Amino acid sequence: MAAKTKRTPNKPTIENRRARFDFFIDDTLECGIKLTGTEIKSVRNGRVSLAEGYVRATQSPPALALHGVHIAEYPPAGKQLQHDPTRVRTLLAHRREIRKLADKTRQKGFTIVPLKMYLVRGRAKLLIGLGQGKRRHDKRHALAKRQAEREIKRAMSRSRR
């Protein structure tokens, strides 16, 4: 008799790598996200784009809204049950955390960007970050630093041989 193997579900992790390149991330927060049935199925399939997304925080009433994130339609659901791919979605967080983020975003240059979406016990979570925009020379510096580190690693691997 064959031994039973434990099947691990394929948990997609959708990352917004562009956000870390365009912003200095100061603070992060894990939020829940309010989704419909077809949206969560698309998230489970990994059909999400966080690249154009941003978050708006309102002070009164305290609320977080996710704008510009594209969650693809789920074809097996049919035309009548489909969701709007770029609709505004509600994020779930504690009031004090929302107020803190709303206060920070009032300062010039700060914005809230989605960094990563993943599943925890079947529920979609979104990691958001409070970011301050980088200037062009900061981006160039980051690219040069990454290139130098790559060359150092190559040289180290050659010397080991």
N, C-alpha and C positions, 0 to 999 in steps of 0.2 A: 504494500500500500504506500502510495506517495505521501511524503510529508507535506503538511499544509504550509504554504508560504504566506507570510503576512503581506498583504498588498498595501503599499503606501500610496495614498492618493497624490496625484500630480498637483502640487500647490504652486500656482504661478506667483511670481513676484514681479510686479511691473515697476520699473524704476524710471525716474526722470533725471537722467544723468546731466542733461543740459542745465538744470537748475543749479547744480553745484558749480558749473562752469560760469554761469552768468551772475551768481549771487554769493556773497559771504553769508553763510547760514549761522545765525547767532543762537537760536533756540528752536527746539523741535517739540512736537506734541503729537501723540497718537490719538486719532479720532475715529469714531464709528461713522459710517456713511449710510444714509437712508436710500435704499435701492428698491426697484420693482423686481418682479420675478424674472423677466427676460434680461434685465440688466445684470443680476447676480450670475445668471448662467453665462453671459458673455464674459464677465470678470473671471469666472472659473476657467473659461477657455483661453484667458489671457488676451482678449481682444480689446485692450484699453490703451489710449494715448494720453499721457499726462503732460506732454510737451507744451501745449498752449494754455494750460490751466493756471488759474489763480484763485485765491480765496478772499472773500470779503467778510469782514467782521463788523457787526453793528453793535453799538453800546446798549441801546434800549429799543426793543427788547434784545437781550443778549442772544445773538445767533451767528452761526458761521454758514456761509453759502459758497459752494464750489462752482465756479464758472469755467467754461471753455474746455472741460475734459470730455473727450470723445469716447463713449462706450458703444462699440459697434452693435448693430441690430443682431438678434438671435434668429436666424432663418427658420428653424423648425417651428417657431411659434406662430407663423402665419402673419398676414398683414394686419389683422384687427387688433392683435394683442401687443404689437410692437411699441417700443418706447422711442422718444425723440433722442437721438444720439448725443446731442450737446445741450440738453436741458440743464437748468440750474438745480443742483442737488444739495440737500441739507446735510450738514455735518453735525455729529453729536459729540458734545464735550460739556464739561462742568461750567457753570456760570462764571466762576472766578477766573478760570482759564480764558474764557472768551473775552471777558472784560480786560484782562491783562493784554491779550493780543490786540484788542481794539485800541487800547491806549498807545501801544507801541507803534501801530500803523499810522497813527495821526502824525508822528514825527516824519520829517521829510526824508525820503529815500528808502523807507522800509515798506516791504510788502510781504504777503504770506503766499508761499508757493507749495504745491504738492510735491513731495519728494519720492514717495514710494506707496504702492497699494499692494496689499497682501491679505491672505485669509487666515483668521485665527478661529479655530473651532467652528468653521463653516460660516463665519461672519466676515464681511469685508471691512478692513481697517485701512485708514489712510494716514500716513506719516506726513505732517505738514511742518514747514520750517519758516521761521521769521528771517527773511533775507534782506540784505542791503545790497543794492546793485553794484556790480564791479564796473570799473572804467575799462577802456580799451587797453591801456598799458598794464593793468592788473592781469587781464586775460593773457596778454603776451608773455608776461613774467611767469604765469602758471604753466604755459606751454613750454617755455624754455627750461623751466625747472624739471618738468616731467621728462623732457627729452634728455636732459643731463643724467637723471636717475636711470633711465633706460640704458644709456651708454655705459654707465658705471657697472650696471648688472651684467651687461655683455662682456665687459673687460674682466670682471670677476669670474664669470663662467669659463672664459677662455684660459685664464691663468690656472684654474683647477685641473684642466685636462692635461 
